[in-house]
Structures are given as structure tokens and as C-alpha cells.
Amino acid sequence: MDCIKSKYEALSKGQRAGGGPYLNAISFELLRELASRQTFPIAIAGDCMAPLLANGSVVSVKRSRCYWPGDIIVFRTSNGGLLVHRLIGYYPRASRLKFLTQADAAYNPDAAIDAAQILGKVHHGGSAVPGRRVSPGYRVWAFSRFGRVVCKRLILTFRSSISIPYPVLCPMPGGTDNGREE
């Protein structure tokens, strides 16, 4: 057990979210196992979650059974890096849940991720008060961002099938207005 614990400690030291290092699959699985047993620190690199999580601040991460929109989660990107972003929602895709995240300072959401890519939830750190729950304002913000994404996708999906007449705001050339003679 001490050997496993020392491997966990070696992996958890120096991990930086947002700027590397890049983790292979085995290292990530060991970190996930550590996160399921105890909280461990991760240093923030970047300012996409500022002012709540500033560049250089250290946060505590622990795996959770469920994640709600508004929670700040740590996840592995497709290229192996770690990111700390806010969960804005999830949706079913091919009999699995896809999670949609977004940085607080970003306009658009990230690419959807699988549950297997999630390392854990940020419990406290940065300017957050230790042990404090996510405020209702951040939950509402997350739901509104997810709603915006859903609406955009619905509009893009149905744009070609919906025929909306455009109103004529100025007279047509040749003295006609909407095809009517004056």
C-alpha cells in the first residue's frame, strides 16, 4: 500500500491544469484512482477561470459520484492535458453521457467530453472559501450557457427546413412595395 501511495504522491506533485504536463492514459488512471480516495492539489496555469481561480492558485480536487451544471471540474483533454473548467450541462449520445464544459472567461463551450475523461471536482481553492458550495448564480449561469448551446444547435439543424419570410423594410426598386403598385 505504501508503494502505491508513493506513486500517487509522485504523480500528484507538480500537476498543473491548463498548461501541462501531458498525461498518458496510465498516469491519468492513477490520478483518477487517487481522486476517488482523497483530495489532492492541482496548480492552476492560465486565467480562463479568473477571478475565481487565478493563475498560480492551488485547488483541491476529489472525484464525485455526480456532477451538476455549475460545478468546476478537472478533466483530461484529447491531447493529454488537464483543464479546469465549469460544467454547463450534459446530454445523451450513443447510450453515453457527454459533458459540456466552458471556461468562465470564454464565449464558446469546449468540445464535449466523456465521463471517463473527468478527473474530479474542485472542492476549494483559489479565491473560493474552503468547503463552500457552488453559488446559485453560477448554477444559473451554467444552465443559461447550456440553453444557448442547445438553441444554437436547434437553429442550425432546422434552419434549412424552416422557411421564414423576410419582411420588406424599404420599397422595392421600380416603385413597388412588396410587389404592389402604389
N, C-alpha and C positions, 0 to 999 in steps of 0.2 A: 504493500500500500504506500509506503514512503517513497518508493521508486516512482510510482505513478504520480504521486503528489509533486515530486520534484520536477517531473516532466511538465505538469500543468503550470507550475510556478515559472519554469523557464519559458514556456510559451506565452504566459500572460504578461510577463515583464516586457515593457517596451512596445507593446502593441499600440499602433496609432490608427485611429479611424479617419479616413478621408485622404490620407497621403501614403498609405502603405504601412508596413511591409505587405507584400502579396503572399497570401497563404495558399499552400497546396491543400488538397482535399483532406489528407490525414491530419494536418495541423488544425484545420478548421473543425474537424470532427472532435479532436481532443479539446479544443476550446468550447465547443458546444457541450461536451460532457462536463467540463469544469463549470460552465454556466448553469447547468442543471443542478449542481450540488451546492454552489456558493456564489456570492457576488465576487467580482474581480474588477480591477480598474482598467480603463482604456483611456488613453490621452486623445484629445480632440485636435485634429490638424485641419485648419480651414475655418472660414467664418460663415458658412452657409446656414448655420443654426443660431447665429448671433441674433440678439444679445443674450438669449437664454444659455447657450453653450458657446463660449468664446474660444478662440484659437488658443491651444495650450492648456485648457482646463481638463481636469480628470473626472471621469464619470464612473459610476459603479454599474455593472451590467449583470443581470441574472436572467436565466431562462424562465419563461412563464408558460402556463398551460394555455392561456388565451390572450390575444392581443386585441385591443379595441382602437377604433379610429381616435386619433389624438395622442396615442402612446408614442414615445420616441423609442425606436428600435435600432439595433445594430445588426447589419446583415452583410453577407458576402456578395460582392458583385460578380458578374460573369468573368471578369479578368482576374479575380482573386483578391481584390482589395476589400477593405472594410469601410462601410459607410454608416453614419449615424443620421437618420432622417426620421421624420414624423410619418406614422402610418395614417393614410387618409381613407382607406377603405379596402375591401376585398370582394372578389366575385368568383363564381364557379367557372372553371374552364377545363374541359376534358376530365370530368369527375374529380378534379382537384381544386383547391382554393388558390387563387392568385392574389397576392397582396400588392397594393399600390401605395407607394411612398412618395414623399416630396419634402425637400428642404424648406425651412421656414422662409428663407430669402429667395427662393426660386419661384418662377412664374408657372412653369410646367412640371408635371409629375415625372418621376423616374420610370424606367421600364418595369413592368410587373415582375414580381419575384415569387418563387415557390416558398412554402413553409420550411423546406429543408435548407434554404439559404439564410434563415433568420438565426442569429446567434443568441439574442436575448433582448430584454427591455432595459432601458436606462432607468435605474431606481432613484438615483440622486447624483448630484454633482453640478459643476458649473456654477451658475448663479441660483440654481434651484435649491430650495430648502430640503435638507435630508428627510426622506420619508414622506414628503408631500405628494399628494395625488395630482394627476393632470387636471388643470383647471377646466371648468365647463366652457370657458371661452375658446380654449384650444380644441376641445371636442367639437364645438360648433364650427370652428374654422375648418377642421378636417372634413366634417360632413359636407360643408359647402364646397370645398375643393373637389371632393369626390363627386358631388352632384354636378359640378361644372364639367368634369371629365365625361360623365355619363351623358349629359346633354349634348356636348360636342360630338361624341361618337354617334348618338342617335341622329343628329342633324346630318352628319356626313353619310350615314347609312341610308337615310331616307331622302336625301336631297334630290337624287335623280328621279325618284318615284313621285315626288310631290311637285305639282305644278301650281305655283303661286303667281297670279298675275301681278305684274308690276304697275303701280299707279303712275299715271302720266302727270308730271308736275308742271310741265310747261307745254304750250301749244305745239302741235306738230308742224313741220315746215309746209308751206303751201296754204296756210290759213285754216287748217283743220285742227280740231281738238278732239282727239280720240276717234278720228275718222268721221266726225260730224262737221258739216259745213256751218259756218256762222251766219 
